[in-house]
Amino acid sequence: MFGPRLSKFRIKKFEQELEPQEIFLDSLAQKKEREFGISEKKLEIPLSQKILRGFWFGFLILVLLLFAKTAQLQILEHETFIQRSEENRFAIRLIQAQRGVIYDQDLNQLVFNKPEFDFVCDGQVVSENLNHQDLIFYEVKINEYEGCVIENNTAREYLGGSVFSQVIGYQRKTGGKTGLEDYYDDILKAQPGEVQVSRDVYGNPLAKEIISQPAPGQSLVLYLDAGLQEKVSQALEKTVQSVGAKGGAAVALDPKTGGVLALASLPSFNNNLFSQGITQEEWNALEKDPRTPLFNRAISGVGYPSGSTIKPLIGLAALEEGVLSPETRIDSPLEICVQNPWYPDRKDCYADWKYHGLSDLKRALAESVNTFFYQIGGGYENLKGLGATKIKEWLQIFNWGSKTGIDLPREGAGILPDLANDWRLGDTYHLSIGQGPFAITPLQVATAYVALANGGTVFQPQVVKKIINSDKNTVQEIAPKIIKVIPAEADNTAVVREGMRQGVTSPQGSSYMLNFLPVSAAAKTGTAQTGKEEVYHNWVAAFAPYDDPEIVLVILIENVTGVQAAALPVAQEVLNWYFNPK
């Protein structure tokens, strides 16, 4: 390697010749040994018997462990891994079916199934509701993603959003439901089909076999009149805003069946936010809104005293219990005063809103004479009134204090007074005009007025009229349900009805604004104290036409400042629209 010039430097000391390059290499090797702390001498020392035995013992243990694991996998867990192998070979995919939809009474569709595409890998949703651009991208690239598919799903789309949301509710993709979507979920929900997909070792699909066919959900036809619902919501919202009220509610029932023609609660919410993906900011805004838009005041609002809408029920009870006759006239002064039970030298006085003088029941209902109802409710001087116990019994006869059984979730039962807690005569007076420690829902008021309108039948309010299939053929008619029949004489019911009619026809009547409708109507207004000074809940309950009622309408405006007719103009606008040619 070094050429002939270096041959003269060969060393002759050893028996064999030593080349110069070997000297250099040996010197380099010794240097590296010193750097790494090793020596050639050490490598030549033989291993001890103890180390060899340890090595062979460790090797034996490893071999035994290997055989043991092999036995476990091949013998003990053979069936498990065979099953897993089959599962890896075959995958079960769902075939989505359409959820049932919802129609109003004229088969106007209120709920739709909106197509939606999700990118799913191994059963987990990676990306939901793909837009058109992303859908095209994943369709082109799908073969590059092992175990991933594009699933065709649906999301609910609600017509009118906030107009119908308190009735229809919503269905979220995460499973949460409210309203009809919740109550009739077993009817509406579809049964998905199943398809078995065989795959190769890389997870690529090879073949498909349908195991079961999908079955669409059934659909609902409501008693609801979509046009009426829209009108009620619009008129209610306009008035709530104009009077600066906190909110309001409206219920319209068919007095012949108990069918719900309209049901609104304000403020409301857009149910499309929930069905198609609500943001955290949107949820926080709804949840923290002091006006509680998610709360259904019409069926769950149990914080409302009835005000004077109780008076027709008190009047009928007084007739039935013999407290007075249709011809009985009672002096109704500006106020009546009674002895305070705790302070003998003091009297408690209960005032009317104006002086009325002699009144019979019809006039007392028409003009809402408080002192008349104080007397027939609690008694005064020589007149023995109903008393609190009888009043409570008759309120229960009209189903107040109990749920109506409406086919919507989260209905409130209302609250009737507890008569055992130091109940006094003054409490009975207050109860007789719809004040005091009790509360009622707008739906319960409407249910009671259905019985007044139709002659005594208390129907269970019903939202859904029938169930149909995807071809719109009837699967089930839902018959009207009777809760109870009011045990009252037809003549006595007629007197109460006449008093409510007089409230519309008399210029002094509290509902005179309704005298100019296209049809005859009967009504009773109410103003209920809230516990806040000069703040009231404003009511009206009406039915029309008077001789053959087609609709019972109850309007509540919540937290109205001052004594003003806030609910009555809403009823006037709605009924005028309803009975005019559309």
C-alpha positions as CSV (number, residue, x, y, z in Angstrom):
1,M,0.0,0.0,0.0
2,F,2.9,2.4,0.8
3,G,4.9,1.4,-2.3
4,P,8.5,0.3,-2.7
5,R,9.9,3.5,-1.0
6,L,8.9,2.1,2.4
7,S,10.2,-1.4,2.0
8,K,13.6,-0.5,3.5
9,F,11.9,0.3,6.9
10,R,10.8,-3.3,7.5
11,I,11.7,-4.6,11.0
12,K,13.5,-7.9,11.2
13,K,13.2,-8.5,15.0
14,F,10.2,-10.9,14.6
15,E,10.1,-14.1,12.9
16,Q,7.6,-12.7,10.4
17,E,8.0,-9.4,8.7
18,L,5.9,-6.4,10.1
19,E,4.6,-3.9,7.6
20,P,4.8,-0.2,8.5
21,Q,0.9,0.2,8.0
22,E,0.4,-2.4,10.7
23,I,2.4,-0.4,13.2
24,F,0.2,2.7,12.4
25,L,-3.0,0.7,12.7
26,D,-1.9,-0.9,16.0
27,S,-1.1,2.6,17.4
28,L,-4.6,3.9,16.3
29,A,-6.3,0.9,17.9
30,Q,-4.5,1.4,21.2
31,K,-5.6,5.1,21.1
32,K,-9.2,4.2,20.6
33,E,-9.0,1.6,23.4
34,R,-7.8,4.3,25.8
35,E,-10.6,6.7,24.7
36,F,-13.4,4.1,25.2
37,G,-11.9,2.4,28.2
38,I,-11.5,-1.0,26.6
39,S,-8.5,-3.3,26.0
40,E,-7.9,-6.2,23.8
41,K,-6.7,-8.1,26.9
42,K,-10.1,-7.8,28.5
43,L,-11.9,-9.3,25.5
44,E,-9.8,-12.3,25.7
45,I,-10.8,-13.1,29.3
46,P,-13.4,-16.0,29.3
47,L,-16.9,-15.6,30.9
48,S,-17.4,-17.1,34.3
49,Q,-19.7,-20.1,34.8
50,K,-22.0,-18.0,37.0
51,I,-22.6,-15.6,34.1
52,L,-23.2,-18.4,31.7
53,R,-25.7,-20.1,33.9
54,G,-27.6,-16.8,34.4
55,F,-27.6,-16.3,30.6
56,W,-29.0,-19.7,29.9
57,F,-31.6,-19.4,32.8
58,G,-32.8,-16.1,31.4
59,F,-33.0,-17.6,27.9
60,L,-35.1,-20.5,29.2
61,I,-37.5,-18.2,31.0
62,L,-38.0,-16.2,27.8
63,V,-38.7,-19.4,25.8
64,L,-41.2,-20.6,28.4
65,L,-43.0,-17.2,28.4
66,L,-43.1,-17.3,24.6
67,F,-44.7,-20.8,24.7
68,A,-47.1,-19.7,27.4
69,K,-48.3,-16.6,25.4
70,T,-48.6,-18.7,22.3
71,A,-50.8,-21.2,24.2
72,Q,-52.9,-18.4,25.6
73,L,-53.5,-16.9,22.1
74,Q,-53.9,-20.2,20.2
75,I,-55.8,-22.2,22.8
76,L,-57.4,-20.2,25.6
77,E,-58.4,-17.1,23.5
78,H,-58.8,-18.8,20.2
79,E,-62.5,-18.1,19.9
80,T,-62.2,-14.5,21.0
81,F,-59.6,-13.7,18.3
82,I,-61.6,-15.7,15.7
83,Q,-64.6,-13.5,16.6
84,R,-62.5,-10.3,16.4
85,S,-61.1,-11.4,13.1
86,E,-64.6,-11.8,11.8
87,E,-65.5,-8.4,13.1
88,N,-62.6,-6.9,11.4
89,R,-63.6,-8.7,8.3
90,F,-67.2,-7.6,8.4
91,A,-68.6,-4.2,9.4
92,I,-72.2,-3.3,10.1
93,R,-73.4,0.0,8.6
94,L,-76.7,1.6,9.3
95,I,-79.1,2.6,6.5
96,Q,-80.7,5.8,7.6
97,A,-84.5,6.2,7.4
98,Q,-86.5,9.4,7.4
99,R,-88.0,10.6,10.7
100,G,-91.7,11.3,10.6
101,V,-92.8,14.9,9.9
102,I,-95.5,17.2,11.3
103,Y,-98.5,18.9,9.6
104,D,-101.1,21.3,10.7
105,Q,-104.8,20.6,10.4
106,D,-104.8,21.5,6.7
107,L,-101.7,19.3,6.0
108,N,-99.4,22.3,5.7
109,Q,-96.0,20.8,6.5
110,L,-94.4,22.4,9.5
111,V,-91.3,20.1,9.9
112,F,-88.9,18.9,7.3
113,N,-86.0,16.5,7.1
114,K,-83.0,18.4,5.7
115,P,-80.3,16.2,4.0
116,E,-76.9,16.3,5.8
117,F,-73.6,14.5,5.2
118,D,-71.1,13.5,7.9
119,F,-67.6,12.2,7.5
120,V,-67.3,9.1,9.8
121,C,-64.3,7.0,10.6
122,D,-64.7,3.7,12.6
123,G,-68.1,4.8,13.7
124,Q,-67.0,8.2,15.1
125,V,-68.1,11.4,13.6
126,V,-65.0,13.3,12.4
127,S,-66.8,16.2,10.7
128,E,-70.6,16.9,10.7
129,N,-72.8,18.7,8.2
130,L,-70.3,18.9,5.4
131,N,-70.6,21.9,3.1
132,H,-70.6,21.3,-0.6
133,Q,-66.9,21.9,-1.1
134,D,-65.9,19.5,1.7
135,L,-68.3,16.9,0.5
136,I,-66.7,16.9,-2.9
137,F,-63.2,16.7,-1.4
138,Y,-64.0,13.7,0.8
139,E,-65.8,11.9,-1.9
140,V,-62.7,12.1,-4.1
141,K,-60.3,11.2,-1.3
142,I,-62.5,8.6,0.5
143,N,-60.4,5.6,-0.7
144,E,-57.3,7.1,0.9
145,Y,-58.9,7.1,4.4
146,E,-59.0,3.6,5.8
147,G,-62.2,2.7,7.6
148,C,-63.9,6.0,6.8
149,V,-67.2,6.6,5.0
150,I,-69.5,9.5,4.1
151,E,-72.9,9.0,5.9
152,N,-76.1,10.6,4.6
153,N,-78.0,11.9,7.6
154,T,-80.8,14.4,8.2
155,A,-81.4,17.4,10.4
156,R,-84.7,18.8,11.3
157,E,-85.8,22.0,9.7
158,Y,-88.7,23.9,11.3
159,L,-91.0,26.2,9.5
160,G,-91.5,29.5,11.2
161,G,-88.9,28.9,13.9
162,S,-90.0,30.7,17.0
163,V,-93.7,30.8,15.9
164,F,-94.2,27.1,16.4
165,S,-91.3,26.2,18.7
166,Q,-93.2,26.1,22.0
167,V,-95.5,23.4,20.5
168,I,-93.2,21.4,18.1
169,G,-90.1,21.8,20.2
170,Y,-86.9,20.5,18.7
171,Q,-84.7,17.4,18.2
172,R,-81.0,17.8,18.6
173,K,-78.4,15.6,16.8
174,T,-77.1,14.8,20.2
175,G,-80.4,13.3,21.2
176,G,-82.1,16.0,23.3
177,K,-85.7,16.7,22.5
178,T,-88.6,18.9,23.6
179,G,-92.2,19.5,22.7
180,L,-94.0,17.2,20.3
181,E,-90.6,15.9,19.1
182,D,-90.2,14.5,22.6
183,Y,-93.7,13.5,23.5
184,Y,-94.3,11.6,20.3
185,D,-90.7,10.4,19.7
186,D,-91.7,6.7,19.6
187,I,-94.2,7.6,16.8
188,L,-91.9,9.9,14.8
189,K,-88.6,8.0,15.0
190,A,-87.5,5.8,12.1
191,Q,-86.1,2.3,12.3
192,P,-82.7,2.3,10.5
193,G,-81.8,-0.7,8.3
194,E,-78.5,-2.6,8.5
195,V,-76.0,-3.5,5.7
196,Q,-73.1,-5.8,6.3
197,V,-69.9,-4.8,4.5
198,S,-67.1,-7.3,4.0
199,R,-63.6,-5.9,4.0
200,D,-60.1,-7.0,3.1
201,V,-57.1,-6.9,5.4
202,Y,-56.6,-3.2,4.7
203,G,-60.2,-2.3,5.6
204,N,-61.3,-1.7,2.0
205,P,-64.9,-2.7,1.2
206,L,-65.3,-5.8,-0.9
207,A,-69.0,-6.5,-0.9
208,K,-72.3,-5.4,0.8
209,E,-75.3,-7.4,2.0
210,I,-78.5,-5.8,3.3
211,I,-79.5,-7.4,6.6
212,S,-82.6,-5.4,7.3
213,Q,-84.6,-2.7,5.5
214,P,-85.1,0.8,7.0
215,A,-88.6,1.8,8.1
216,P,-89.5,5.6,8.1
217,G,-91.2,7.1,11.1
218,Q,-94.9,8.0,11.1
219,S,-96.1,11.5,10.9
220,L,-98.4,13.8,13.0
221,V,-101.4,15.8,11.9
222,L,-102.3,18.5,14.5
223,Y,-105.4,20.3,15.4
224,L,-103.2,23.4,15.1
225,D,-104.2,26.1,12.6
226,A,-100.9,27.4,11.2
227,G,-102.5,30.7,10.1
228,L,-104.1,31.2,13.5
229,Q,-100.8,30.3,15.3
230,E,-99.0,32.9,13.3
231,K,-101.6,35.6,13.9
232,V,-101.7,34.9,17.7
233,S,-97.9,35.1,17.9
234,Q,-97.7,38.3,15.9
235,A,-100.5,40.0,17.8
236,L,-99.2,38.9,21.2
237,E,-95.7,40.0,20.4
238,K,-96.8,43.4,19.2
239,T,-98.8,44.0,22.4
240,V,-96.1,42.7,24.7
241,Q,-93.6,45.1,23.2
242,S,-96.0,48.1,23.1
243,V,-97.0,47.9,26.8
244,G,-93.5,47.0,28.0
245,A,-94.6,43.6,29.5
246,K,-92.2,40.8,30.4
247,G,-94.0,38.2,28.3
248,G,-97.3,36.6,27.4
249,A,-99.1,33.5,26.5
250,A,-102.1,32.5,24.4
251,V,-104.2,29.3,24.1
252,A,-106.9,28.6,21.6
253,L,-109.0,25.4,22.0
254,D,-111.8,23.8,20.0
255,P,-114.7,23.6,22.5
256,K,-116.1,20.6,20.7
257,T,-113.0,18.4,21.0
258,G,-110.4,20.1,23.2
259,G,-108.1,20.3,20.2
260,V,-105.4,22.9,20.4
261,L,-105.9,25.4,17.6
262,A,-103.0,27.6,18.7
263,L,-100.6,27.8,21.6
264,A,-98.0,30.5,22.0
265,S,-95.6,31.7,24.7
266,L,-93.5,34.9,24.5
267,P,-90.7,35.5,24.3
268,S,-90.0,32.4,22.2
269,F,-86.9,30.9,20.6
270,N,-85.8,29.6,17.2
271,N,-85.8,25.8,17.4
272,N,-83.7,25.6,14.2
273,L,-80.8,26.7,16.4
274,F,-81.0,23.4,18.3
275,S,-81.6,21.0,15.4
276,Q,-78.9,22.3,13.2
277,G,-76.2,23.1,15.7
278,I,-76.3,25.9,18.4
279,T,-73.1,27.7,19.3
280,Q,-72.0,28.2,22.9
281,E,-72.7,32.0,22.5
282,E,-76.2,31.4,21.3
283,W,-76.9,28.9,24.2
284,N,-75.5,31.3,26.8
285,A,-77.7,34.1,25.4
286,L,-80.9,32.0,25.7
287,E,-80.0,30.5,29.1
288,K,-79.2,33.9,30.7
289,D,-82.0,35.9,29.2
290,P,-84.0,37.2,32.2
291,R,-87.2,36.9,30.1
292,T,-86.8,33.1,30.0
293,P,-87.6,32.4,26.3
294,L,-87.2,28.6,26.8
295,F,-90.0,28.6,29.4
296,N,-93.4,27.7,28.0
297,R,-95.7,30.1,29.9
298,A,-98.9,28.6,28.3
299,I,-98.6,25.2,29.9
300,S,-95.9,25.5,32.5
301,G,-96.5,28.9,33.9
302,V,-97.9,28.3,37.4
303,G,-97.0,31.7,38.9
304,Y,-100.2,33.4,37.7
305,P,-103.3,34.2,39.9
306,S,-106.4,34.0,37.7
307,G,-107.8,37.4,38.5
308,S,-111.4,37.9,37.6
309,T,-111.4,35.1,35.1
310,I,-112.4,33.0,38.1
311,K,-115.7,34.8,38.5
312,P,-117.8,32.7,36.1
313,L,-116.7,29.6,38.0
314,I,-117.6,31.2,41.4
315,G,-121.0,32.4,40.0
316,L,-121.9,28.9,38.7
317,A,-120.9,27.4,42.1
318,A,-123.0,29.9,43.9
319,L,-126.0,29.0,41.8
320,E,-125.5,25.3,42.2
321,E,-125.0,25.6,46.0
322,G,-128.1,27.7,46.5
323,V,-126.2,30.8,47.7
324,L,-128.3,32.9,45.2
325,S,-130.7,32.5,42.3
326,P,-130.5,34.1,38.8
327,E,-132.9,36.8,40.1
328,T,-131.0,37.6,43.3
329,R,-129.9,41.2,43.5
330,I,-127.2,42.1,46.0
331,D,-126.2,45.6,47.1
332,S,-122.6,46.0,45.9
333,P,-121.0,49.0,47.6
334,L,-117.7,50.6,46.9
335,E,-116.2,48.5,49.7
336,I,-117.3,46.1,52.4
337,C,-115.7,46.0,55.8
338,V,-115.6,43.1,58.3
339,Q,-114.3,42.7,61.8
340,N,-110.6,41.9,62.1
341,P,-110.4,38.5,64.0
342,W,-107.2,39.5,65.7
343,Y,-108.0,43.1,66.6
344,P,-111.6,43.6,67.9
345,D,-111.4,47.4,67.6
346,R,-110.4,47.3,63.9
347,K,-112.2,46.5,60.7
348,D,-110.7,45.2,57.4
349,C,-112.2,46.7,54.3
350,Y,-112.2,45.2,50.7
351,A,-112.8,47.7,47.9
352,D,-114.2,47.5,44.4
353,W,-112.8,49.3,41.5
354,K,-115.9,51.5,41.2
355,Y,-119.4,51.8,42.8
356,H,-122.0,49.5,41.2
357,G,-125.0,49.3,43.6
358,L,-127.6,46.6,43.2
359,S,-126.4,43.8,41.0
360,D,-127.5,40.4,39.9
361,L,-125.1,37.7,38.7
362,K,-125.3,38.6,35.1
363,R,-124.4,42.3,35.7
364,A,-121.8,41.3,38.2
365,L,-120.1,39.1,35.6
366,A,-120.5,41.7,32.8
367,E,-119.1,44.6,34.8
368,S,-116.8,42.5,37.1
369,V,-118.2,43.7,40.4
370,N,-115.8,42.7,43.1
371,T,-117.9,43.4,46.1
372,F,-120.7,41.1,44.7
373,F,-118.2,38.2,44.5
374,Y,-116.8,39.0,47.9
375,Q,-120.2,38.4,49.3
376,I,-121.2,35.3,47.4
377,G,-117.8,33.8,48.0
378,G,-117.2,34.6,51.7
379,G,-120.6,35.8,52.9
380,Y,-121.6,39.2,54.3
381,E,-124.1,40.2,56.9
382,N,-127.2,38.0,56.2
383,L,-125.8,36.4,53.1
384,K,-124.1,33.1,53.7
385,G,-121.4,32.7,51.0
386,L,-119.9,29.6,49.5
387,G,-116.9,29.5,51.9
388,A,-113.3,28.6,51.0
389,T,-113.8,24.9,51.1
390,K,-116.7,24.9,48.6
391,I,-114.8,27.3,46.4
392,K,-111.8,25.0,46.3
393,E,-114.1,22.0,45.6
394,W,-115.6,23.8,42.6
395,L,-112.2,24.8,41.2
396,Q,-111.2,21.2,41.4
397,I,-114.4,20.2,39.5
398,F,-113.2,22.5,36.7
399,N,-109.8,20.6,37.0
400,W,-107.9,23.6,38.4
401,G,-105.0,22.4,40.5
402,S,-104.4,19.4,38.3
403,K,-102.6,18.8,35.1
404,T,-104.9,18.7,32.0
405,G,-103.0,15.8,30.4
406,I,-102.1,17.7,27.3
407,D,-99.8,15.8,24.9
408,L,-96.9,18.0,25.6
409,P,-94.1,17.5,28.2
410,R,-93.5,19.6,31.3
411,E,-97.0,20.7,32.0
412,G,-97.6,22.5,35.3
413,A,-100.4,21.5,37.7
414,G,-101.2,24.9,39.2
415,I,-101.5,25.6,42.9
416,L,-104.7,25.7,44.9
417,P,-104.7,27.4,48.4
418,D,-103.9,25.5,51.6
419,L,-107.0,26.4,53.8
420,A,-105.4,25.1,57.0
421,N,-102.8,27.9,57.4
422,D,-104.6,30.5,59.5
423,W,-107.1,31.0,56.7
424,R,-109.3,34.1,57.3
425,L,-112.5,35.6,55.8
426,G,-110.4,38.1,54.0
427,D,-108.5,35.3,52.3
428,T,-111.8,33.9,51.0
429,Y,-112.8,37.3,49.7
430,H,-109.5,37.5,47.8
431,L,-109.9,34.0,46.4
432,S,-113.4,34.8,45.2
433,I,-112.0,37.4,42.8
434,G,-108.9,35.3,41.8
435,Q,-106.3,36.7,44.1
436,G,-104.3,35.3,47.0
437,P,-102.1,32.2,47.5
438,F,-103.0,30.2,44.4
439,A,-101.9,30.1,40.8
440,I,-103.1,28.7,37.5
441,T,-101.8,28.1,34.0
442,P,-103.3,29.8,30.9
443,L,-104.1,26.3,29.6
444,Q,-106.1,25.4,32.7
445,V,-108.1,28.6,32.3
446,A,-108.8,27.7,28.7
447,T,-109.9,24.2,29.6
448,A,-112.4,25.5,32.2
449,Y,-113.8,27.9,29.6
450,V,-114.2,25.1,27.1
451,A,-116.7,23.6,29.6
452,L,-118.6,26.9,29.9
453,A,-118.7,27.2,26.1
454,N,-119.9,23.7,25.3
455,G,-122.4,23.3,28.2
456,G,-120.3,21.4,30.8
457,T,-117.7,19.0,29.2
458,V,-114.1,19.4,30.3
459,F,-112.0,18.0,27.5
460,Q,-108.4,17.0,27.7
461,P,-106.5,19.5,25.5
462,Q,-105.1,17.6,22.5
463,V,-102.4,18.8,20.1
464,V,-102.3,15.8,17.8
465,K,-105.4,14.9,15.8
466,K,-104.2,11.8,14.0
467,I,-101.1,9.8,13.0
468,I,-100.4,9.1,9.3
469,N,-97.8,7.1,7.4
470,S,-95.4,8.3,4.7
471,D,-98.2,8.0,2.1
472,K,-100.4,10.2,4.2
473,N,-102.8,7.4,4.9
474,T,-104.3,7.5,8.4
475,V,-102.8,5.0,10.9
476,Q,-104.6,6.2,14.0
477,E,-107.3,8.8,14.8
478,I,-106.9,10.2,18.3
479,A,-110.4,10.6,19.7
480,P,-111.3,13.5,22.0
481,K,-110.8,12.6,25.7
482,I,-113.3,13.8,28.4
483,I,-111.7,14.6,31.8
484,K,-115.0,15.2,33.5
485,V,-118.5,16.6,33.1
486,I,-119.4,19.6,35.3
487,P,-122.3,18.6,37.6
488,A,-124.3,21.8,37.0
489,E,-127.9,22.4,35.7
490,A,-128.0,23.6,32.1
491,D,-130.1,26.6,33.2
492,N,-127.4,27.7,35.7
493,T,-124.7,27.4,33.1
494,A,-126.8,29.4,30.7
495,V,-127.1,32.2,33.3
496,V,-123.3,32.4,33.6
497,R,-122.9,32.4,29.8
498,E,-125.4,35.2,29.5
499,G,-123.5,37.2,32.0
500,M,-120.3,36.8,29.9
501,R,-122.3,37.7,26.8
502,Q,-123.5,40.8,28.5
503,G,-119.9,41.7,29.3
504,V,-119.4,42.1,25.5
505,T,-122.7,43.7,24.5
506,S,-123.1,46.2,27.4
507,P,-121.2,49.5,27.0
508,Q,-120.3,49.1,30.7
509,G,-119.2,45.6,30.1
510,S,-115.5,44.8,30.7
511,S,-115.2,43.1,27.2
512,Y,-117.2,45.6,25.2
513,M,-114.4,45.9,22.7
514,L,-115.4,42.4,21.4
515,N,-118.9,43.6,20.5
516,F,-117.8,44.6,17.0
517,L,-116.5,41.2,15.8
518,P,-118.0,39.6,12.8
519,V,-119.7,37.0,15.1
520,S,-121.2,37.2,18.6
521,A,-118.8,36.5,21.5
522,A,-118.8,36.0,25.3
523,A,-115.8,36.9,27.5
524,K,-114.4,37.7,30.9
525,T,-111.4,39.9,31.6
526,G,-109.1,39.7,34.6
527,T,-106.5,41.7,36.3
528,A,-104.3,39.9,38.8
529,Q,-101.9,41.4,41.3
530,T,-98.3,40.3,41.1
531,G,-97.0,41.4,44.5
532,K,-95.3,44.4,42.9
533,E,-96.9,47.8,43.2
534,E,-98.9,48.9,40.1
535,V,-97.8,45.8,38.2
536,Y,-100.4,43.3,37.1
537,H,-101.0,40.2,35.0
538,N,-103.7,41.0,32.4
539,W,-106.2,38.3,31.3
540,V,-109.1,37.8,28.9
541,A,-110.9,34.5,28.2
542,A,-113.5,34.4,25.4
543,F,-115.5,32.1,23.2
544,A,-117.3,32.6,19.9
545,P,-119.7,32.4,18.2
546,Y,-121.8,32.6,21.3
547,D,-124.6,30.2,20.2
548,D,-122.4,27.5,18.7
549,P,-118.8,28.1,19.9
550,E,-116.0,27.2,17.6
551,I,-113.1,28.6,19.5
552,V,-112.1,29.4,23.1
553,L,-109.3,31.9,23.3
554,V,-107.3,32.8,26.4
555,I,-104.7,35.6,26.4
556,L,-102.3,36.5,29.3
557,I,-100.0,39.5,29.3
558,E,-97.4,39.2,32.1
559,N,-96.2,42.0,34.3
560,V,-98.2,45.0,32.8
561,T,-97.6,48.3,34.5
562,G,-100.8,49.9,35.7
563,V,-104.4,48.9,35.2
564,Q,-104.9,48.8,31.4
565,A,-106.6,46.5,28.9
566,A,-103.5,44.8,27.4
567,A,-104.9,41.3,26.7
568,L,-108.3,42.4,25.3
569,P,-107.0,44.1,22.2
570,V,-105.0,40.9,21.3
571,A,-108.2,38.8,21.6
572,Q,-110.1,41.4,19.5
573,E,-107.4,41.3,16.7
574,V,-107.1,37.5,16.7
575,L,-110.9,36.8,16.7
576,N,-111.6,39.5,14.1
577,W,-109.0,37.8,11.8
578,Y,-110.3,34.3,12.6
579,F,-113.9,35.0,11.6
580,N,-113.2,37.2,8.6
581,P,-112.9,35.5,5.2
582,K,-109.3,34.5,4.7
